Amino acid sequence: MPSSVKVWSCSACPFAQRVRILLIANEIPHEVVEIPNEVLLGTQSKPKELLEKNPYGAVPAIEHDGLAMYESNQILQYLEEAFEEQGHYMLGDDPKHRAIIRMLMIDADRKITQFYPYMLNKDDKKEDELRSKLEEALQFIEDKFNKYKGPYFAGKLISLADIAYVPFFERLVTVVEKRKNVSILEKYPSLHAWYYNQMMHYEPFLKSRTLKDEEIKTFYDEYIRVK
Ligand SMILES: N[C@@H](CCC(=O)N[C@@H](CS)C(=O)NCC(=O)O)C(=O)O
């Protein structure tokens, strides 16, 4: 019987959602400690227990067999390695393939930073500039995706790269469509097919979606209001 993982998560946090998707996908026994969304909004202080697990005070953090850990992509890789018998297929076996997956995860962390300025912008004068930065990032991601020929980021099989990206696409699609009434993935056929034909049918992702689309929009409306 594998030992259980304790995860500090927040329903609005896409980084924490990465970890919850993998825990569900690999059927890893776990317990979720829910941190209120108000902590992310800065309107409620951070629980001491979270700061003990992660000195930077961010979710996700996990504890497993006495080891506390933070940084979502680091946690994903640890869980793949520590629970080998549970699945261990999302990082691949070949060193080059593993390196590709790890680089795609790094791309994800760098490129998602271009999602938020446009998603959350409330200054009409900046709208076009932020939109083109977002489009540049999406084109980069689309080109990378095409390099490995799909239907998943690293090729034929789902991997940690898909898990690293998908919660951010969920927020991008939801917030942009609901706030700005524009369809954002139409110009990127591979990403469109990946999100709607693969990920929107991937059970662990669907189970990890603890916020409905309208609640995601409400959270970001509130975020824009308080920040
Ligand atoms: N690089 C971190 C980012 C985690 C992060 O930014 N989490 C946000 C919520 S989505 C958070 O806890 N923010 C509060 C803070 O950093 O003080 C990771 O990949 O885990």
PDBQT file of the ligand as one rigid body, heavy atoms in Angstrom, charges set to zero:
ROOT
HETATM    1  N1  LIG A 301       6.302  28.556  -9.390  1.00  0.00    +0.000 N 
HETATM    2  C1  LIG A 301       5.299  28.150  -8.446  1.00  0.00    +0.000 C 
HETATM    3  C2  LIG A 301       4.150  29.125  -8.526  1.00  0.00    +0.000 C 
HETATM    4  C3  LIG A 301       3.092  28.882  -7.452  1.00  0.00    +0.000 C 
HETATM    5  C4  LIG A 301       2.160  30.095  -7.302  1.00  0.00    +0.000 C 
HETATM    6  O1  LIG A 301       2.434  31.188  -7.802  1.00  0.00    +0.000 OA
HETATM    7  N2  LIG A 301       1.056  29.882  -6.578  1.00  0.00    +0.000 N 
HETATM    8  C5  LIG A 301       0.172  30.994  -6.322  1.00  0.00    +0.000 C 
HETATM    9  C6  LIG A 301      -1.268  30.602  -6.486  1.00  0.00    +0.000 C 
HETATM   10  S1  LIG A 301      -1.704  30.220  -8.128  1.00  0.00    +0.000 SA
HETATM   11  C7  LIG A 301       0.322  31.420  -4.872  1.00  0.00    +0.000 C 
HETATM   12  O2  LIG A 301       0.305  30.614  -3.975  1.00  0.00    +0.000 OA
HETATM   13  N3  LIG A 301       0.456  32.718  -4.668  1.00  0.00    +0.000 N 
HETATM   14  C8  LIG A 301       0.594  33.305  -3.375  1.00  0.00    +0.000 C 
HETATM   15  C9  LIG A 301       1.986  33.770  -3.141  1.00  0.00    +0.000 C 
HETATM   16  O3  LIG A 301       2.895  33.434  -3.927  1.00  0.00    +0.000 OA
HETATM   17  O4  LIG A 301       2.162  34.458  -2.168  1.00  0.00    +0.000 OA
HETATM   18  C10 LIG A 301       4.868  26.712  -8.747  1.00  0.00    +0.000 C 
HETATM   19  O5  LIG A 301       5.046  26.263  -9.893  1.00  0.00    +0.000 OA
HETATM   20  O6  LIG A 301       4.391  26.015  -7.834  1.00  0.00    +0.000 OA
ENDROOT
TORSDOF 0
